[in-house]
Amino acid sequence: MNGSSPFALATTSTAAPINGEISGPGSMPVRVSIEEGYARWASTYDETPNPLLALEKRYLGPLLPDVAGKNVLDLACGTGRWLRRFLATKPALAVGIDLSAAMLAVAQKEAVTAGRLARADCLQLPFASDLFDLALCSFAIEHIGNLDSLADEGSRVLKQSADLFITGLHPEAYSAGWRVGFRDGLDAIRIDSRSHSMKEMVEVFRSAGFELVQTLEFFVGEPERPFFVEAGKERSFEAACRVLAIMILHFRRC
């Protein structure tokens, strides 16, 4: 799965982006496991325009600190979207981990990320303690049930004062029916996911030794309109703009 996996599938009255597709009420998605979902999605993941990934990039990019000479961990890196960005800034070490062999296979094809990937669980990281200066978990929190283990492992492998950024589908979007999904041929696919309240996430990570630096929430905006237009669902755009779409949580190990 990926630090880049949003995608919303609407089953309520509020239409929502599902990767490049826009689905509305009455959609009958095929529900699949996380493993199957990303195995089916991997080959087209980077090819299909995704409004929520674009929204995340627009706001998260400027927030990320300079990692030149630093050690960086991309949790649930998927096809390596953010890992490639980190590597372009000359870190001392940058590595991506993911449980999906199919997504990693796509990432491995890129020369810049080849050899910097590992198939591993975010809840059992194969790294020494106090190793990384920054970690990012992009659009994977929806697939992680045990937040305590994630927070504990993050606290273990991050150095003192290291930054941790977590992005994901906003709980309000989840409540409105938005889900992790994509279109596979004629089928709308929904990948198993769950929502965590921001209060829950903050409490869990604070208990593991993190302080909350900032919480950010964003709506889809005009820069994302072309994704709706391309999908032939521009009429759904205004409604989607009224739903909080993504969240960004910035923690620091204290």
BAPATI-361247 format. One record per residue (C-alpha): residue in one letter; x, y, z. Coordinates in pm, 1 decimal. Example, Ala and Ser with C-alpha at 12.3 -4.5 7.8 and 13.67 -1.06 7.14 Angstrom:
// BAPATI-361247
   code          u          v          w
      A     1230.0     -450.0      780.0
      S     1367.0     -106.0      714.0
***
This chain:
// BAPATI-361247
   code          u          v          w
      M        0.0        0.0        0.0
      N      113.6      350.8      -39.2
      G      185.0      649.3      126.8
      S       -2.4      763.5     -162.4
      S     -327.4      588.9     -161.5
      P     -640.3      804.3     -163.5
      F     -913.8      793.0     -358.9
      A    -1241.5      840.6     -242.8
      L    -1545.7      648.1     -332.3
      A    -1881.1      801.6     -250.7
      T    -2172.9      593.7     -136.2
      T    -2366.0      879.9       20.7
      S    -2520.4     1191.3     -123.5
      T    -2183.8     1362.6     -148.7
      A    -1988.1     1265.1     -458.3
      A    -1617.4     1216.4     -404.1
      P    -1302.0     1155.0     -605.0
      I    -1200.3      794.2     -657.8
      N     -852.7      834.0     -798.9
      G     -921.8      981.2    -1144.3
      E    -1282.3      863.4    -1141.5
      I    -1566.9     1045.0     -970.2
      S    -1838.6      823.3     -828.4
      G    -2174.2      925.2     -692.1
      P    -2474.0      776.0     -514.2
      G    -2570.7      427.5     -621.8
      S    -2215.4      311.9     -691.0
      M    -2173.7      -59.5     -622.7
      P    -1801.4     -104.4     -561.3
      V    -1627.1     -438.1     -535.4
      R    -1476.5     -461.4     -188.1
      V    -1131.1     -619.0     -167.2
      S     -857.2     -670.4       89.8
      I     -563.9     -432.2      121.4
      E     -328.7     -687.6      -33.8
      E     -554.1     -761.3     -330.0
      G     -646.5     -398.0     -379.7
      Y     -293.4     -270.2     -414.9
      A     -188.0     -570.9     -620.8
      R     -458.5     -474.3     -871.7
      W     -391.2     -101.9     -849.7
      A      -10.4     -103.1     -864.1
      S       37.5     -107.6    -1241.8
      T     -178.9      202.9    -1296.6
      Y     -132.0      383.0     -965.0
      D      109.2      643.7    -1098.5
      E      -68.7      683.8    -1431.7
      T     -414.5      794.0    -1324.7
      P     -459.9     1153.9    -1205.9
      N     -562.8     1162.2     -841.2
      P     -720.8     1478.6     -695.4
      L     -642.7     1393.0     -333.0
      L     -279.4     1313.9     -401.2
      A     -255.8     1643.8     -588.0
      L     -415.8     1823.7     -293.3
      E     -172.9     1657.4      -52.4
      K      128.3     1748.9     -265.7
      R       13.4     2109.8     -288.6
      Y       11.4     2156.3       88.6
      L      252.7     1897.7      227.8
      G      543.1     1979.4       -3.3
      P      607.5     2326.7      143.5
      L      580.3     2190.8      499.7
      L      854.0     1930.3      469.4
      P     1189.8     2041.6      608.9
      D     1518.4     2022.0      421.2
      V     1648.0     1665.6      453.0
      A     1989.0     1715.1      289.5
      G     2235.9     1504.5      487.3
      K     1954.2     1358.1      699.4
      N     1810.0     1008.2      738.3
      V     1454.9      975.6      603.4
      L     1196.0      697.1      626.9
      D      895.2      671.1      393.0
      L      642.4      449.9      570.4
      A      409.3      263.5      334.1
      C      594.5      419.8       41.5
      G      399.5      239.0     -231.1
      T      539.4      327.6     -573.0
      G      787.9      570.3     -419.6
      R      620.6      901.6     -494.8
      W      754.7     1086.0     -189.3
      L     1070.7      877.0     -166.7
      R     1177.6     1007.7     -508.1
      R     1124.8     1362.8     -386.4
      F     1335.1     1302.6      -76.2
      L     1616.8     1145.1     -275.7
      A     1633.1     1448.5     -502.4
      T     1739.4     1660.3     -201.3
      K     2049.7     1449.4     -123.0
      P     1969.3     1290.5      214.4
      A     2234.4     1082.5      388.6
      L     1990.6      790.0      388.6
      A     1641.2      751.8      244.6
      V     1450.1      426.3      250.6
      G     1092.2      325.5      177.7
      I      902.1       31.0      323.1
      D      571.9     -120.6      221.6
      L      382.1     -446.9      263.2
      S      261.3     -458.0      -97.1
      A      503.5     -650.3     -316.9
      A      322.6     -521.6     -625.3
      M      361.7     -155.6     -530.3
      L      727.4     -208.2     -439.6
      A      786.7     -378.8     -774.6
      V      671.7      -61.7     -947.6
      A      892.8      154.0     -726.1
      Q     1188.0      -75.4     -791.9
      K     1170.5        1.7    -1164.9
      E     1282.3      359.7    -1099.4
      A     1659.9      385.3    -1092.4
      V     1656.9      646.3     -818.0
      T     1459.2      428.8     -574.3
      A     1594.9       87.2     -672.4
      G     1784.6      -67.2     -384.0
      R     1630.3      170.6     -132.2
      L     1315.8      -31.6      -68.1
      A     1216.7     -303.9      173.8
      R      906.1     -513.3      215.0
      A      819.0     -463.5      578.9
      D      537.7     -388.3      820.2
      C      501.0      -39.1      965.9
      L      426.8     -209.8     1297.3
      Q      753.6     -407.4     1298.5
      L     1022.0     -194.3     1141.3
      P     1351.1     -365.8     1048.2
      F     1567.7      -72.8     1157.8
      A     1788.8       20.2     1448.7
      S     1660.8      258.6     1712.8
      D     1721.4      634.5     1694.0
      L     1812.9      619.1     1326.0
      F     1589.2      860.7     1133.0
      D     1555.6     1237.7     1135.4
      L     1220.6     1239.8      955.7
      A      945.4      994.1      872.3
      L      640.0     1029.4      650.3
      C      330.6      810.9      645.5
      S      126.9      927.9      347.3
      F     -226.4      797.9      295.4
      A     -172.9      468.9      474.8
      I     -319.5      541.9      817.7
      E     -659.0      425.3      683.7
      H     -516.5       74.1      652.6
      I     -357.2       56.1      997.1
      G     -571.4      -67.9     1281.1
      N     -310.4      -80.4     1557.6
      L     -208.9      281.7     1602.2
      D      -30.5      204.9     1928.0
      S      221.7      -21.8     1755.2
      L      271.8      230.4     1475.5
      A      339.8      508.4     1725.6
      D      570.3      291.2     1937.0
      E      775.4      182.0     1635.7
      G      790.6      537.3     1506.4
      S      914.8      655.3     1844.7
      R     1175.6      379.9     1850.9
      V     1335.5      441.7     1510.2
      L     1316.2      822.8     1513.8
      K     1581.2     1036.1     1676.1
      Q     1506.7     1285.6     1948.7
      S     1335.4     1593.0     1796.5
      A     1275.5     1406.9     1467.2
      D      968.7     1500.2     1263.3
      L      682.9     1266.6     1173.8
      F      422.3     1365.7      916.0
      I      100.2     1167.9      876.9
      T     -146.4     1241.9      597.8
      G     -472.7     1075.5      512.6
      L     -835.9     1094.2      422.5
      H    -1007.4     1334.0      661.0
      P    -1249.0     1169.3      910.0
      E    -1525.5     1400.8      786.2
      A    -1470.9     1279.2      430.9
      Y    -1487.0      922.3      557.0
      S    -1813.6     1000.7      737.1
      A    -1946.6     1148.3      412.1
      G    -1885.1      817.3      236.6
      W    -1544.7      877.2       79.3
      R    -1333.1      563.2       67.5
      V    -1000.0      431.2      -56.4
      G    -1060.2      304.9     -407.0
      F     -989.1      313.0     -777.6
      R    -1136.1      200.2    -1106.2
      D    -1016.4     -132.8    -1244.1
      G    -1156.3     -159.3    -1594.6
      L    -1532.4     -135.6    -1557.4
      D    -1527.4     -211.7    -1185.0
      A    -1510.5       41.1     -902.6
      I    -1282.7     -116.6     -641.7
      R    -1298.2      -30.7     -273.9
      I    -1003.0     -131.5      -56.8
      D    -1063.8     -223.6      306.8
      S    -1003.2       77.8      528.2
      R    -1110.9      241.8      850.0
      S    -1113.3      590.6      991.9
      H     -935.8      718.6     1301.6
      S    -1044.5     1039.2     1467.4
      M     -775.9     1302.9     1492.6
      K     -827.8     1308.3     1869.0
      E     -748.1      936.8     1883.3
      M     -435.6      977.4     1671.0
      V     -306.6     1269.8     1875.7
      E     -360.9     1086.2     2204.0
      V     -190.0      768.3     2080.9
      F      116.2      946.7     1948.0
      R      145.9     1167.2     2254.2
      S      145.4      855.4     2470.3
      A      433.8      720.9     2259.1
      G      648.4     1029.3     2319.1
      F      547.3     1267.5     2042.0
      E      432.4     1626.1     2066.6
      L      181.7     1764.3     1819.2
      V      335.4     2046.6     1617.9
      Q       33.2     2123.8     1404.0
      T     -288.8     1982.7     1264.1
      L     -392.6     2091.0      916.9
      E     -717.8     2023.0      730.8
      F     -784.1     2095.1      365.3
      F    -1070.9     2110.2      119.6
      V    -1051.2     2027.3     -248.6
      G    -1014.9     2353.0     -440.4
      E     -994.8     2501.2     -786.9
      P     -659.8     2334.5     -867.8
      E     -838.4     1999.0     -836.6
      R    -1131.2     2093.0    -1062.4
      P     -961.4     1949.4    -1377.7
      F     -969.1     1600.9    -1223.1
      F    -1346.7     1621.9    -1194.7
      V    -1380.6     1767.4    -1542.2
      E    -1166.1     1491.1    -1691.5
      A    -1387.2     1232.2    -1524.9
      G    -1702.7     1396.0    -1663.0
      K    -1824.8     1478.2    -1312.0
      E    -1776.0     1851.0    -1288.5
      R    -2125.2     1882.5    -1141.9
      S    -1998.4     1696.7     -834.5
      F    -1710.8     1936.8     -780.4
      E    -1891.7     2203.3     -578.3
      A    -2034.6     1944.2     -338.8
      A    -1694.2     1781.7     -294.6
      C    -1544.2     2122.2     -212.7
      R    -1767.7     2145.6       94.1
      V    -1622.7     1831.7      255.6
      L    -1295.3     1839.2      445.4
      A    -1089.7     1612.8      221.9
      I     -749.5     1548.1      375.7
      M     -563.9     1595.5      702.8
      I     -196.2     1648.5      777.0
      L      -64.8     1582.6     1127.4
      H      287.6     1697.3     1213.3
      F      441.6     1536.2     1520.5
      R      786.0     1571.3     1674.5
      R      952.6     1311.8     1894.7
      C     1012.1     1476.8     2230.7
***
